[in-house]
């Protein structure tokens, strides 16, 4: 009995397509940064990067590179701050936290985790490479 396995290329293409769509907000923040400093750039929906049409100084490049991180990092940290403040105020016991806490409270922690991972994962490639 043999089973057919989908070729890797089809799965890989789907992953790359999903990655392209997940990067759209990040890349649009790059476009906004270029527009803020008055430089022209090109971006087409689904592309993995923004193409500069005009040369930029080192400081302008650094600003455009770090702008998405400066925007998304506080957005990712905000749910954690709210979670920590409400957790310390409510004084839930650690053993009974999931049973006693309202459902939105653990969900706030998960939301912060997802948003912070998105902020760091999308900006890490820009910073390292």
Protein Blocks (a to p, Z undefined) as FASTA:
>chain_A
ZZddddfklmmmmmmmmmmmmmmmmmmmmmmmmmmnopacdddehiabdcdfbdcdfklm
mmmmmmmmmmmmmmmmmmmmmmmmmmmmnopafklmmmmpcfklmmmmmmmmmmmmmmmm
mmmmmmmZZ
